Amino acid sequence: MIKSSIERVARTRYVMPVVLALAVVAVVVIEGAYQHSRSTLAQGVALTDARLQAGRVLQNLTDAELAARAFLINGQAADRAAYRESITALAEAQRGAFQLIADLDPQRTVSVEAVRMRIQARVSAMEEWMDTTERGRRTQARLMASSDRGRTSYAELRNEFDLVLGRASALQDSARGSLLDAIMINRVALHLLVLISVLGLVLFTRQLRYSDEQKARESQYLASQVALRTAELRELAGHLVNTREDERGRLARELHDELGGLFTAMKLELARLRRVTDMPTSALERMSGIEERLNEGIAVKRRIIENLRPSSLDQLGLASALEVLCQEAASSLGIPVSAQLETVSLDKECELTVFRLVQESLTNISKYARARQVMVQMEAKGDWVRVSVKDDGCGFQTQNVPASHHGLIGMRVRVESHNGHLSITSSPGQGTHIVAELPCRAQTTADPCEPQEPVLR
């Protein structure tokens, strides 16, 4: 239930935008945590530097006091110079320390004025020592330096420093806590980003897999539909071809039976008229003209019947019929048409397909090829019969055959209607080679009780 709900939600178009929005939020949180951690870390480093600068202030103050006391005792110029150097270093260290503390505490919750005033008071006391000593009152200066007031002032100064640094340390503790919180937020945001990325990748992969499976199913369905429609169209085309051949055969039989009977009756009537006595010479001449026209009609009838249904195919067999067809083509084209024809085993419909294939090929050669020689072959190869027609004519581009030329399409439909294969190889200037392969059929002995197809003459 939960899995199906997740998958249903994952397939919606809002999943990836939501995942991307969550990823952007996680990135923003991580960046904010980084910036906060960076500023907190910088604050901690600055506080450490402030402690160092505060220690340097105390060190320079101690060095200045030691140099001043040495000058009180010895009165040497070197001690006085050391004192001046320490005072100068004290001023620089003091500015640096107080500036760092001010940067760490923009709200001024930690006051350094008391420390600055005590340092100034201590420096003023030492200046008074030095001035008194330089005026020659060294004993008085020593008494001033050895009084309890100086020691008390120095102790108070250290206490003020500790107080300031203690308050700054409290700020540092707060910053440390913030840093830990930022690190935790960064950790959680990073884990969340990784989880979102993994979830987005899983959902995206699942969606891709589902889309691929859906496309595969659709492609398979379309392929099956294309194969089904192709088979139906091939069957329909074969049916149309067979129907046309059947109609041509019926028409040939009608012409043979009806016109043949009429022409035979007319010749018999003419023969009877010739036996009539006292027939005028002019009538006999007219009868000869009529008989000549009648013979021409019979020849036309025979040619039409032969074109509709080749009688040689039924009377002589496929090989002999093709031999006759090649001889007639050689005579009409005026070029050699060599025929290498084997006796093969094909059923009647396949024989007619082979005959029409060779006939159509020779017709195309006579119309377009301008060939010098033609080769027609038929041979049996295992369970297949291979028929080829090859010429050395001008050739053509097989991909650029005009849609109005149906001869090649008719060849292919005829061959494929018998589960055969047709290949056409041609290129400009290289001639044309047409090859058809059809499956063999074992010819059965005809039943003597079965009505035979009439022989057309």
C-alpha positions in Angstrom: 0.0 0.0 0.0 2.7 2.5 1.0 5.0 1.4 -1.8 2.2 1.9 -4.4 1.4 5.3 -2.9 5.0 6.3 -3.2 5.3 5.1 -6.7 2.0 6.9 -7.7 3.4 10.1 -6.2 6.8 9.5 -7.8 5.2 9.4 -11.2 3.7 12.9 -10.9 5.3 15.9 -12.5 5.7 17.7 -9.2 8.2 15.2 -7.7 11.4 16.5 -9.3 10.6 20.2 -8.6 9.9 19.4 -5.0 13.1 17.4 -4.7 15.1 20.2 -6.3 13.5 22.8 -4.0 14.5 20.7 -0.9 18.0 20.4 -2.3 18.2 24.2 -2.8 17.0 24.7 0.8 19.6 22.2 2.1 22.3 24.0 0.2 21.2 27.4 1.6 21.2 26.0 5.1 24.6 24.4 4.7 26.0 27.7 3.2 24.5 29.7 6.1 25.9 27.3 8.7 29.3 27.6 7.0 29.2 31.3 7.1 28.2 31.3 10.7 30.9 28.8 11.6 33.4 30.8 9.7 32.5 34.1 11.5 32.5 32.3 14.9 35.8 30.7 14.3 37.2 34.1 13.2 35.9 35.5 16.4 37.6 32.8 18.5 40.9 33.4 16.7 40.5 37.2 17.3 39.8 36.5 21.0 43.0 34.4 21.2 44.9 37.3 19.5 43.4 39.7 22.0 44.6 37.6 24.9 48.1 37.5 23.4 48.0 41.3 22.9 46.8 41.7 26.5 49.7 39.6 27.7 52.1 41.7 25.6 50.6 44.9 27.2 51.4 43.5 30.7 54.8 42.3 29.5 55.7 45.8 28.1 54.4 47.5 31.2 56.5 45.2 33.4 59.6 45.8 31.1 59.0 49.6 31.4 58.8 49.4 35.2 61.9 47.3 35.4 63.8 49.7 33.2 62.5 52.7 35.2 63.6 51.1 38.5 67.0 50.2 37.0 67.4 53.9 36.0 66.5 54.9 39.5 69.2 52.7 40.9 72.0 53.2 38.3 71.1 56.4 36.5 72.4 55.0 33.2 71.3 56.2 29.9 70.8 52.6 28.6 68.1 52.0 31.2 66.4 55.2 30.2 66.5 54.2 26.6 65.1 50.8 27.4 62.3 52.4 29.4 61.4 54.6 26.4 61.3 51.6 24.1 59.1 49.7 26.4 56.7 52.7 26.7 56.5 52.9 22.9 55.9 49.1 22.6 53.3 49.4 25.4 51.3 52.0 23.4 51.3 49.9 20.3 50.3 46.7 22.1 47.6 48.6 24.0 46.1 49.9 20.8 46.1 46.4 19.2 44.6 44.7 22.3 41.8 47.3 22.8 41.0 47.3 19.1 40.6 43.4 19.1 38.4 43.5 22.1 36.3 46.2 20.5 35.9 44.1 17.3 34.9 41.1 19.4 32.3 43.1 21.3 30.5 45.5 18.9 27.8 46.1 21.5 30.5 47.3 24.0 29.3 44.9 26.7 32.9 44.7 27.9 34.4 48.1 29.0 38.2 48.6 28.6 38.2 52.2 29.8 39.1 51.2 33.4 42.0 49.2 32.1 43.1 52.1 29.9 42.9 54.6 32.8 44.9 52.3 35.2 47.6 51.8 32.5 47.7 55.5 32.0 48.0 56.1 35.7 50.8 53.6 36.0 52.7 55.1 33.1 52.2 58.6 34.7 53.7 57.3 38.0 56.7 55.9 36.1 57.1 59.2 34.2 57.1 61.0 37.6 59.9 58.6 38.8 62.0 59.3 35.7 61.5 63.0 35.9 62.3 63.2 39.6 65.5 61.1 39.0 66.6 63.3 36.1 66.2 66.4 38.4 68.7 64.8 40.8 66.3 63.8 43.5 67.0 60.1 43.2 66.2 59.3 46.8 62.7 60.8 46.6 62.2 58.9 43.4 63.2 55.6 45.1 60.8 56.3 47.9 58.0 56.9 45.4 58.8 53.7 43.5 59.0 51.6 46.7 55.7 52.7 48.1 52.8 50.3 48.5 50.7 52.4 46.2 52.6 51.3 43.2 52.3 47.6 44.0 48.6 48.1 44.7 48.1 49.9 41.4 49.8 47.2 39.5 47.7 44.5 41.2 44.5 46.4 40.4 45.6 46.7 36.8 46.1 42.9 36.5 42.7 42.4 38.1 41.0 44.8 35.6 42.8 42.9 32.8 41.5 39.6 34.1 38.0 41.0 34.4 38.0 42.3 30.8 39.5 39.0 29.5 37.0 37.0 31.7 34.1 38.8 30.1 35.6 38.3 26.7 36.0 34.7 27.5 32.3 34.5 28.3 31.7 35.9 24.8 34.1 33.2 23.5 32.1 30.5 25.3 28.9 31.7 23.7 30.6 31.8 20.3 31.9 28.3 20.9 28.4 27.1 21.6 27.2 28.8 18.5 30.0 27.1 16.5 28.9 23.7 17.8 25.3 24.5 16.9 26.4 25.5 13.4 28.4 22.4 13.0 25.4 20.3 14.1 23.1 22.2 11.7 25.7 21.7 8.9 25.8 18.0 9.7 22.0 17.6 9.7 21.7 19.6 6.5 24.4 17.6 4.8 22.7 14.4 5.7 19.4 15.7 4.6 20.9 16.8 1.3 22.4 13.3 0.8 19.1 11.7 1.6 17.3 14.0 -0.8 19.8 13.3 -3.5 19.5 9.5 -3.0 15.7 9.7 -2.9 15.7 11.9 -6.0 18.0 9.5 -7.8 15.9 6.5 -6.9 12.7 8.2 -8.0 14.3 9.4 -11.2 15.7 6.0 -11.9 12.4 4.3 -11.2 10.6 6.8 -13.5 13.2 6.2 -16.2 12.7 2.5 -15.9 8.9 2.8 -16.0 9.1 5.1 -19.0 11.5 2.7 -20.8 9.2 -0.2 -20.0 6.2 1.7 -21.3 8.1 2.7 -24.5 9.2 -0.9 -25.0 5.6 -2.1 -24.6 4.3 0.6 -27.0 7.1 -0.2 -29.5 6.3 -3.9 -29.3 2.6 -3.2 -29.8 3.4 -0.9 -32.7 5.7 -3.5 -34.2 3.1 -6.2 -33.9 0.5 -3.9 -35.5 2.9 -3.0 -38.3 3.7 -6.7 -38.9 0.0 -7.5 -38.8 -0.9 -4.7 -41.2 2.0 -5.6 -43.5 0.9 -9.3 -43.6 -2.7 -8.2 -44.4 -1.5 -5.8 -47.1 0.8 -8.5 -48.6 -2.1 -11.0 -48.5 -4.4 -8.4 -50.1 -1.9 -7.6 -52.8 -1.4 -11.3 -53.5 -5.1 -11.7 -53.6 -5.4 -8.9 -56.1 -2.7 -10.3 -58.3 -4.3 -13.7 -58.2 -7.7 -12.2 -58.9 -6.3 -10.3 -61.8 -4.7 -13.5 -63.2 -7.9 -15.4 -62.7 -9.8 -12.7 -64.5 -7.3 -12.7 -67.3 -7.6 -16.5 -67.5 -11.4 -16.4 -67.5 -11.3 -13.7 -70.2 -8.8 -15.8 -72.3 -11.1 -18.8 -72.0 -14.1 -16.7 -73.0 -12.3 -15.3 -76.0 -11.1 -18.8 -76.9 -14.4 -20.5 -76.6 -16.8 -17.8 -77.8 -14.7 -15.9 -80.4 -13.0 -19.1 -81.5 -16.4 -20.7 -82.1 -17.6 -17.7 -84.0 -14.5 -17.5 -86.2 -14.6 -21.3 -86.9 -18.3 -21.0 -87.9 -17.5 -18.1 -90.2 -14.7 -20.1 -91.9 -17.0 -23.0 -92.4 -19.6 -20.7 -93.9 -17.0 -19.3 -96.3 -15.9 -22.9 -97.2 -19.6 -23.7 -98.1 -19.9 -20.6 -100.2 -16.8 -21.6 -102.1 -18.5 -24.8 -103.1 -21.5 -23.0 -104.6 -21.5 -23.3 -108.4 -21.9 -20.4 -110.8 -20.3 -18.1 -108.2 -19.2 -14.8 -109.8 -15.6 -14.1 -110.0 -16.0 -10.8 -108.2 -17.8 -12.6 -105.3 -15.0 -15.1 -105.0 -12.5 -12.2 -104.8 -14.6 -10.6 -102.1 -14.8 -13.9 -100.3 -11.0 -14.1 -100.4 -10.7 -10.7 -98.9 -13.2 -11.6 -96.2 -11.3 -14.8 -95.4 -8.0 -12.9 -95.2 -9.6 -10.4 -92.7 -11.0 -13.3 -90.8 -7.6 -14.9 -90.5 -6.2 -11.6 -89.3 -8.9 -11.5 -86.6 -8.1 -15.0 -85.6 -4.4 -14.0 -85.3 -5.4 -11.0 -83.2 -7.5 -13.2 -81.0 -4.7 -15.6 -80.5 -2.2 -12.8 -79.6 -4.7 -11.3 -77.1 -5.3 -14.7 -75.5 -1.5 -15.3 -75.4 -1.0 -12.0 -73.6 -3.7 -12.7 -71.2 -2.6 -16.3 -70.4 0.5 -17.8 -72.0 -0.6 -21.1 -73.6 3.1 -22.2 -73.9 3.3 -22.3 -70.1 0.5 -24.9 -69.9 1.5 -26.8 -73.0 5.3 -26.8 -72.8 6.2 -26.2 -69.1 7.9 -23.3 -67.5 11.5 -23.8 -68.8 10.3 -24.2 -72.4 7.9 -21.2 -72.1 10.7 -19.0 -70.8 12.9 -20.2 -73.7 10.3 -19.1 -76.2 9.8 -15.8 -74.3 13.6 -15.2 -74.5 13.7 -16.0 -78.2 10.8 -13.6 -78.9 12.6 -10.9 -76.8 15.9 -11.4 -78.7 14.0 -11.1 -82.0 12.2 -7.9 -80.9 15.2 -6.2 -79.2 17.8 -7.2 -81.8 20.2 -8.2 -79.1 21.3 -11.6 -77.7 19.2 -12.9 -74.8 20.9 -16.0 -73.4 18.9 -18.4 -71.3 20.2 -20.9 -68.9 17.1 -22.7 -67.6 16.8 -25.8 -65.5 13.6 -27.8 -65.0 12.3 -26.9 -61.6 9.5 -28.1 -59.3 7.0 -25.3 -58.7 3.2 -25.1 -58.4 1.1 -23.6 -61.2 0.8 -20.2 -59.5 4.5 -19.9 -58.8 5.3 -20.9 -62.4 3.0 -18.1 -63.6 4.7 -15.7 -61.2 8.2 -16.6 -62.6 6.9 -16.2 -66.1 5.4 -12.8 -65.4 8.6 -11.8 -63.6 10.8 -12.6 -66.6 8.2 -11.1 -69.0 8.0 -7.8 -67.0 11.8 -7.7 -66.7 12.3 -8.1 -70.5 9.6 -5.5 -71.1 11.4 -3.0 -68.9 14.7 -3.8 -70.7 13.1 -3.1 -74.0 11.7 0.2 -72.8 14.5 1.7 -70.7 17.7 -0.3 -70.5 19.4 0.2 -73.9 21.2 -3.0 -73.1 23.6 -4.9 -75.4 23.0 -8.3 -74.0 20.7 -10.0 -71.5 21.1 -13.1 -69.3 18.1 -15.1 -67.9 18.8 -17.9 -65.5 16.6 -20.3 -63.5 18.1 -23.0 -61.3 17.1 -25.0 -58.2 19.1 -24.5 -55.0 18.0 -26.9 -52.3 14.4 -26.0 -51.3 14.5 -22.8 -53.4 14.2 -21.9 -57.0 16.4 -18.9 -58.0 15.4 -16.8 -61.1 17.6 -14.0 -62.3 17.5 -11.5 -65.1 20.6 -9.4 -65.7 21.4 -6.8 -68.3 24.3 -4.4 -69.1 22.1 -1.4 -69.8 22.1 2.1 -68.4 20.8 1.1 -64.9 18.9 3.4 -62.5 18.7 4.4 -58.9 16.5 1.9 -57.1 15.6 4.5 -54.4 14.4 7.0 -57.0 11.8 5.0 -58.9 8.8 7.2 -59.7 5.6 6.3 -57.8 3.7 5.9 -61.1 5.9 3.0 -62.2 4.3 -0.1 -60.7 6.2 -2.8 -62.5 8.9 -3.4 -59.8 6.3 -3.2 -57.1 4.1 -5.7 -58.9 7.2 -8.1 -59.2 7.8 -7.8 -55.4 4.2 -8.3 -54.5 3.9 -11.4 -56.8 7.1 -13.0 -55.3 6.3 -12.2 -51.7 2.8 -13.5 -52.1 4.4 -16.9 -52.4 6.7 -16.4 -49.4 9.6 -15.6 -51.7 12.3 -12.9 -51.8 13.1 -10.3 -54.5 16.2 -8.2 -54.8 16.9 -5.5 -57.3 20.5 -4.4 -57.8 21.2 -1.5 -60.1 23.1 1.8 -60.4 23.5 4.3 -63.3 25.8 2.9 -66.0 26.1 -0.5 -64.3 23.1 -2.4 -65.6 20.4 -4.1 -63.6 20.2 -7.5 -61.9 16.9 -8.8 -60.7 16.9 -12.0 -58.5 13.9 -13.8 -57.1 13.9 -16.8 -54.9 10.7 -18.9 -54.4 10.2 -22.0 -52.4 9.9 -25.3 -54.2 6.6 -27.3 -54.2 6.4 -31.0 -54.8 4.1 -31.5 -57.8 1.4 -34.1 -57.1 0.0 -36.4 -59.8 -3.2 -35.0 -61.1 -6.4 -36.8 -60.3 -7.9 -38.2 -63.5 -11.4 -37.4 -62.1 -10.4 -33.8 -61.5 -11.5 -31.4 -64.3 -8.5 -30.1 -66.2 -7.9 -26.5 -67.2 -8.6 -26.1 -70.9 -5.6 -25.7 -73.2 -5.7 -22.3 -74.9 -4.8 -22.2 -78.6 
